[in-house]
Amino acid sequence: MTENSRKLPSDIERAVRRIVEARARRARALSLRRAGLTLQKIGDELGVTRQRALQMVIQAQREEGGL
């Protein structure tokens, strides 16, 4: 077994973890938007710009089939 193949599972686990965490952040952004928060407040809460908050909300809506 090569050194690269030993690293592969942890690389895959790390990638999957990042995907899951990103999806959870997008879902949180959508939840905050539905609770009436402005995009600026969502951005402040999540540590992103207002524009990025909008992108996250839109993507979360698409993921759940709402757009």
Buried (B, 14 or more C-beta within 10 A) or exposed (E): EEEEEEEEEEEEEEEEEEEEEEEEBBBBBBEBBEEEBEBEBBBBEBEBEBEBBBBBBBBBBEEEEEE
